Amino acid sequence: MARQAKLWQWGALVYTLIASVFFAFMPLVAVPGGDRPRFVSAFAMLGWGVFGPLLLPIVLTLIPIVVRRSRVRVAWICTAVLGLICVLLALSWGLIFVPAPLIGAMGAYLTGRAPIEDVEIVDAPWKVPGD
């Protein structure tokens, strides 16, 4: 179960990286010019400054992977903050990142269950104490 939790958390990070690259380099912004507007990427408009705001979702999905103490609580907090960001920015770039908190929530859930289900059960016959 712990391996599955880590895979889900890494999946959230990979999805966030792909979504960030998509948002930065895909021509999504209409710029007026001539008789028709033309579409340009955020990177073409803002340059390297576009990656500043895009680091926030990446950091929020990276923190649960890196942290060791209070792992479940940190994972749920980061997932909630990322979900809140997606809801607040749903009409712009937040909609692209919506699967990331869902994947992160599954990782946080599995992280919470991992210590219980990863315990090795001793399969020895039971004996009466004192015999």
C-alpha positions in Angstrom: 0.0 0.0 0.0 2.8 2.4 0.7 4.2 1.9 -2.8 0.8 2.7 -4.3 0.5 5.8 -2.2 3.9 7.0 -3.4 3.0 6.2 -7.0 -0.2 8.3 -6.7 1.8 11.2 -5.2 4.4 11.0 -7.9 1.5 10.8 -10.5 0.1 14.1 -9.1 3.6 15.7 -9.4 4.1 14.4 -13.0 0.6 15.6 -14.0 1.3 19.0 -12.5 4.6 19.3 -14.4 2.9 18.4 -17.7 0.0 20.8 -17.0 2.5 23.6 -16.2 4.4 23.0 -19.4 1.1 22.9 -21.3 -0.1 26.2 -19.8 3.3 27.9 -20.3 3.8 26.9 -24.0 0.4 26.4 -25.5 -1.0 29.4 -27.4 -4.0 30.1 -25.2 -4.1 33.9 -24.9 -5.8 36.0 -27.5 -3.9 39.2 -28.5 -5.6 41.8 -30.6 -3.8 42.5 -33.8 -5.0 43.4 -37.3 -8.4 42.2 -38.3 -8.3 39.0 -36.2 -6.9 38.3 -32.8 -3.9 35.9 -32.8 -3.2 33.4 -30.0 0.1 33.4 -28.2 1.5 31.4 -25.3 1.9 32.7 -21.8 5.7 32.2 -22.2 5.7 34.4 -25.3 4.0 37.2 -23.4 5.7 37.0 -20.0 8.9 35.2 -20.7 10.4 33.3 -17.8 8.1 35.1 -15.3 5.3 32.7 -16.2 7.0 30.0 -14.3 6.8 31.8 -11.0 3.1 31.3 -10.4 3.3 27.8 -12.0 5.8 26.8 -9.3 3.1 26.9 -6.6 1.1 23.8 -7.8 4.4 22.0 -8.4 5.6 22.7 -4.9 2.2 21.7 -3.4 2.5 18.3 -5.0 6.2 17.9 -4.2 5.9 18.6 -0.5 3.9 15.4 0.4 6.6 13.3 -1.4 9.5 15.0 0.4 8.2 15.4 4.0 8.7 12.5 6.5 6.9 13.7 9.7 3.1 14.1 9.8 3.0 12.8 6.3 -0.8 12.2 6.1 -1.7 15.6 7.6 0.8 17.4 5.3 -0.6 15.5 2.2 -4.2 16.5 3.0 -3.3 20.1 3.7 -1.3 20.4 0.4 -4.1 18.7 -1.5 -6.7 21.0 0.1 -4.7 24.2 -0.7 -4.2 23.0 -4.3 -7.9 22.2 -4.6 -8.8 25.6 -3.3 -6.5 27.3 -5.8 -8.1 25.3 -8.6 -11.6 26.3 -7.4 -10.6 30.0 -7.1 -8.9 30.1 -10.5 -11.4 27.7 -12.3 -12.1 30.2 -15.0 -8.5 30.6 -16.0 -5.5 28.2 -15.5 -7.0 26.5 -12.4 -9.2 24.3 -14.5 -6.1 22.7 -16.1 -4.8 21.6 -12.7 -8.1 20.1 -11.4 -6.9 16.4 -11.7 -3.8 17.1 -9.6 -5.7 17.5 -6.3 -7.8 14.5 -7.1 -4.7 12.4 -7.7 -3.1 13.9 -4.6 -6.2 13.1 -2.5 -5.9 9.5 -3.6 -2.3 9.5 -2.6 -3.0 11.1 0.8 -5.8 8.5 1.4 -3.5 5.7 0.6 -0.7 7.2 2.7 -3.1 7.2 5.7 -3.9 3.5 5.2 -0.3 2.4 4.4 1.0 1.9 8.0 -2.0 -0.3 8.8 -1.9 -2.5 5.8 1.9 -2.7 5.4 2.4 -4.4 8.8 3.8 -7.9 8.5 1.4 -10.5 10.1 3.2 -13.3 11.9 1.6 -16.5 10.7 2.6 -18.8 13.6 0.2 -21.0 15.5 -1.2 -19.5 18.6 -0.2 -20.9 22.0 -1.8 -20.6 25.4 0.5 -18.4 27.6 2.0 -20.3 30.5 2.0 -23.7 28.9 
